[in-house]
Amino acid sequence: MAWKTPRDWTAYETPTAAIMNADLRDQLNALSTHAHSGAAGDGSAFAGSTWTSTWSASGTAPSIGNGSLAGSYQQIGKLVIATFRFAPGTTTTFGTGQYSWSLPVTAQSANVTAAYANVFDASFGTFGGGCHLTSTTAFSVWFDNAPAYPGAPSYVCGQTSPMTWVNGDYLEATLVYEAA
């Protein structure tokens, strides 16, 4: 399938299966025929522009230290597809409160669920969550009932959620959203 020019969306339009298949699935299938670069899981899995996200917290500011915040993205028309990896290092300080990370391209709107996140907890294993655009320039990651915490309510990623972060843990995210 060849790439086609994305459609223009209108405010409050309800996406149907046909629209999502034509404007997301088929476009991603077309992208999958392109050559990729980078090692698995290093945040550079797509040919495109790289970006280093800014990490912030609702309380005390965190610092990446010798960890990494790596990402890459493609913007095709107003469609933005981004991959992101947060990997704390031995000198990372985690701050306090709920975390957010900057987007590579300003989004059309906030309060939108933008795709999927995966966390690896070195002491437990892997579990998934979602990415939420908290503003037009940042996203947070939330988790529902992580396997390590059965019965836990939904919560936003932070210093001690979904677990207490340490060197060896990491977060990977894929975001798909409309640019401003």
N, C-alpha and C positions, 0 to 999 in steps of 0.2 A: 504494500500500500504506500502510495506517495504522500508526502506532507501536503496539507492544504492550508490556506489562510484561515486562521481561527475566526469564528463568528464574533460579532459584537453582542455583548450581553446588555440587557436592560435591567433597571432597578426592579427588585422584587419578582424577577422572573423565576418560575419554578422549573428547575432542571428535570427533564424526563429521562427515562432510560435511553431513548433514541438520541437525545442531545448529548448525554454523557458518553455514550458509545462513539458517536461521531466526533465529539470535540475533546474527549480525553483519551479513551481507550485506543481509538484508531490513530490519534496523534502520537501516543506513547509507543504504539507498535511501529509507527514510521520512524520514530527516534531510535528504536532498538536495532535498526539496521545500520546505524552509524557506528564507526569505530570508537572504542572506549580506551581510556588511558588510566594509569594509576593502579596501585595494589588494592586488593580486596579490603574493604573496611577502612581505607585511609581518608575518606571524605572526598576523593577525587575521581570517583567512579564514572563520571560522565565527562565527555569532551565538552568544554564550555569555559566560562569564566570562573576563576576561583574567588573566594571571599573569606576574610577572617572576621567572624562575628564578634560583636562586643557583648560580653557577659555581664549581667547586672542582677541585683537582688533587691527585694523590697525593704530590707534592713541594712545591715553592714555590708559594704561592697566586697565582693569576692575578688580574688586575683589568680589568674591562671598559672603564674610562676613558670615552671618548666613543663607544664602540661601543654595540651594543644586544643585549639578551636579552629577546625579546618572545614571548608565547605567548597562546593562548586555548584554552579547553576547555569541554566539555559533560559533565555527569555526569547520567546517567539511571539511576536505581536504583544498581546497583553498577558499571555500565558507564561508563568514563571514556574519552573520545576527546579528544586534545589535539594541537594544532599548536604548533610551536616554531621560532624562528629565532634563531641566534647570528650576529651580524655584527660583527667586530672593527672598531675605528676607528683613527685615527692615534695615539691615546694609550693603546691597549690594551697591557697587558703580559701575556704568555702563561704565566708560571709554568713549572713543570717537572712531568714525570710524566704520568700518565693523567688525563684529564678526566672529570668527572661533573657533572650538572646536576640540580637538585631537581625533583621532580614537583609538579604542582598539587594533587593529592589523594593521601593515603597509599594505597599498593597493598596488596592482600590478601597477596601473597607476593613474594619476591625471586627472583632467578635465572630470570627469565622473559624471553623475547624478545617485545618489545612492538610491533614494527612496523618501519617503514622510515625511513631517513635519506638525505639527499642533500647532497653537498658540492660547492660550486663553488670551484675553485682558479683564481684570476685568471690564473695562468701556464700552466694546462693545460686546464681545462674541468671538466665535471661527471662525478661518479661516485657510486655508491650504496653504502649499507651498512645495518646494522640497529641497532635500539635494544634495549638489554638493561637490565632492571631489576636494578641491582647491590645494591639494598636496597629496603625498602618506601617509601623517601622519595627515591630518586635513580635516575638512569639514566645509562648510558654509551653511546657509539656505537662500533661496530666495523666494520671493513672487511675484505673478503676480496679479495686480488689486485686492488687498484685499478689501473685502466688505466695510470696514470702509472708504476706499479711492477710490471710483469709478473713473475709468479712469486713475488711477495712473499707471506709467510704472513699469516694473520689478525692483525690488530692493533687495539688500542683507540685511539681518538682522543686525541691529546695535543699537546704543543707542536710536535713535529716529525712527527706522523703524523695523517692520511695524507700530509701535506706540511708544510712550515714555513709556519705561518699568517702572513698579512700583511693589511693594510687592503685591502679589495676582495674577500677570500674570504668565504664564508658557509656555514653549515650550517643545513639545514632538516630537521625531523623531524616525523613523525606517530606518535603513540603510542596504542595501544588496549589497555586493561588493566582488571582487576577491582579496584575499590576495597575497602578493608578494611571 
